[in-house]
Amino acid sequence: MPEFDKWWNDLKKHRKRLRHWLPHWKALAERIGDGHPLRYFTLCARSMIDVFMLVREGILEVDLSNNSICRVQFCECDQEQFDEIREMIAREDAGFFGRLEQVVLFEDDDFSGQFPTMESISLKLEDEGLQADLPKLDKLLLKQTFFNVKASFPYDCVNLDFCSYYYPKPPGMLHINRTVERFLDWQRRPNDDGTSLSEFVLAVTCKHDSQFPQEAETRLTELIRSNCAMSPEYKEEIEKSRGTARIEDWATRDREDFFFAGWPKDIARSAKDLGWSMEVLDYVYYRRLGDANNEYVIACLVAKFSRANPIRPDVQTALFALKPENRQFISEIDRGSAEGQQLVQNLETIVVLHNEQARRKQRPELPSP
Amino acid sequence: MTDPWQPIYLSAKVFGHLAQGLYRTPAGAIKELVSNSFDADATLVRIHTGFPRFETFSCEDNGTGMSRAEFERLMNRGIGSSYKRSSTTLFTNGYKRPFIGRLGLGILSLAQICTRFELSSHHKDTKVAFRATIQFPAYTRKEMDKINKTPSSAANDEMIHGGQYQVTEERFDPSKQGVRVFTKYLRESFRKRMRGLQHLANKKTFGLSGPYKTFVAYLEAIYGYDKTIQSLNLLSDYDQLLFGLALAAPLPFEDDRNVVTKLPMIRERQSQLRKFNFQVHADNLTLANPVWLPSDRDVHRASQCKLTGSEKKMFSLVDGAAKESCSVIQHRVSVENSDLQFNLYEMRYANENVAGSPLAFTGYLFQQTGRLYPRDIQGVLIRLSNVAIGKYDNSMLIYPYAEGPRYSMVSSELFVEQGFEDALNIDRDSFNELHPHYIRVQSYVHCLLHDLIFPETWSEEKERNKARRDVEAKQREASFVERYRKTTGDPVRSIQRVERQAKSHKVSNPKESPVDFEGRRGEIEIDRGHPLLQPLFRRRKFAPLLEKVVVAFERANNEPNAPRRRELFYKLLGEIFSDL
């Protein structure tokens, strides 16, 4: 049996999809209206539950002449999964091959900087001598993908399910944060008809555990300290709810809470700098046990970004994240419970759609959830 | 005593050159991967060309896979000597498919489109999986040739690398059984051709080049029901690649798209190909043999056609001193609700001794009454082990006589059943035209066309054209009579031609009108023997037009009043020309 992603049928994860993603995407699709089908960017895994959930809900359109799923794009660095997902979507232009952060955060070096356009890259790639210089060749190929990904923007819904730390171990601690920032930047690109995107929904999923890098905590400390400096209300709230004015104490005492309170501010700040007004729609988390019996938390932030004027201050997002009552915890869900049964049933209907397509494409089917 | 015969050594550099590109087109190169999958008993090959950006390419099958030992043998001077086929194993184990591969060159075909690729294989028999990265030589042919000029050239030449590779073992996964090839290091020339001409295609031709929803939709666009596409050359390289791949692969026709599937021989082949259970998906399209016959503007489906009669016909095959009497079965093809008539010839040839070895083939030849479009299905295509070798040969294997447009009305496929292998060039895309088997096939086709098919076509065409002209002339005349009646008010029903001079042996009076408007039952009689008309009717081509002009003039001339005369003449003239 081929391996699907381990957590595809996890009920907590599916609750997140169904109760905390879907309503916001649906609401956005309704606001956009029938004439403008929703454009969706995802880091979907092989199971593609999020994609088929949107298909099931009629948010992503299916072209029945060839059963292709319209207006969805993904990025995948595993070549086998890349081909499989592309076939399941049934559109050859649906995917970008590569690691998202690597592609999106492409930076020119002295060599690649000499080739500023697709045409100039193409001309250089014709040089057979370049084939022997793999690093340079890779750099130019990556730059091509970078241009292609950039050109595909903007999207109405962006689902960045990283499943790793938002701040990975250095070097590259800020890679994911900068990736999100670049997404916010590229979302300012004009639509195909030349108009600007007025709003979109972004979901970011990441994890936290006891191995969370120390350097990342230092960054969070600085973020929270700057919030305190900017907003007396924020500072008061910390003192009142955490019972201390010393941020370091709080960070040591409750690392998880400290993380939950801190990281959304990074996104809010980028949004503000780029002219987006950020409003958190949902902030959920749930616990998991890893393969080594290690417990970790999955956190997901769903936010709406709009061209509202004036732009909401980023400290409001920080304040929202600070208050524990704004975070929704998804506890264990018993499969036999009413909610468990409901989630399984819903997942089953999505699996049916997935498997119908898998049969058409002669790809592995998902087992019953 | 020393042997007077000295061995001839080949330069290892030959393989270096091969690694730089053996195939003429990308489809020719990718076809080799498909052939490998066919030989590995795969039931499905998935090809992703990377359309529309062409950033990556992959080809994956679910066949038996390649063992690590076989891979390493190929990499170590094994390319050029396939293990797949021997005198005892002519067919695959699973689906009993005839082996296509012969030399083990398939893996080199990728050099045509990329400089480096990854190959992973999960081998069914050994339950071993491995992943290899293969890099083709970075140097160019020019640089390779320079190696000979170095002092220790002979030694260097022996050591020349066809590239390099590294292998790592992987955990065997039965669900991944087969071979998978992936690359992002596509040659820019490939990308450029695929992407660049897309632009040209959009500008200059028919705006094709995908994405296509289904393969049938692609072919419908190619066969141009809205707009006739004369040649695939007018389309983008991507379109040509899809067509070329589908044509080359051992795939059945779509039944209702090709009238030749009505032949028992082809039905048998179709069923054999289906038993092979082999599918090729390219960019999400399920490929099939892309040849649709008839390829007529008004006839799109085989179900519109009917085989109405068959007849055995003989012709002489002359190949140098060798003379044979051969036969074909000619089937008449009629089209429902149409007077179109096509011909379909069923061919079989077998000879145990053609220059010392047996040669056998079957095939069909379809002959349409109009040109076949796109041009790429005109001519002769030879299939070896079900795989197309090259493209349709529009020259009919270099047919030496001028036959005008008749060439373009013929589409034929020959399926080699025995022999011919040695006539195949190393690229598996062309033939050694001096090979006796090639020459025999060539002679067969030429004699068949020259002695049987084209002469019949000439006379049939003549008759058909004459009949068509007569019908058209009658229609035009009826239309003129109708207009004449309306314009003049005369109760005229038809125009009759007489030659009074000939009939009555009397010379017509040049002073009398050559047209009699008072004939029986409303007929206008034109005396074509009239001395004034005789010189005019020497050119038959213009006779129908002249007749009408004469009628118009004479009728107008009967009017006593000059203005009315003029008016009537010009009105009738207008009616004549409005019909042209």
Interface residues (C-beta under 8 A of the other chain):
Chain A: M1 P2 D63 S65 N66 S68 Q79 E80 F82 D83 R86 E87 A90 R91 E92 D93 F97 S122 L125 E126 E128 G129 Q131 A132 L134 L137 L141 Q144 T145 N148 K361 Q362 P364
Chain B: L44 R46 H48 T49 G50 F51 P52 R53 E55 T56 S58 E60 T115 R116 E118 A138 Y139 T140 D173 S175 K176 R180 F182 K184 Y185 E188 S189 R191 K192 G210 P211 K213 T214 A217 H281 D283 N284
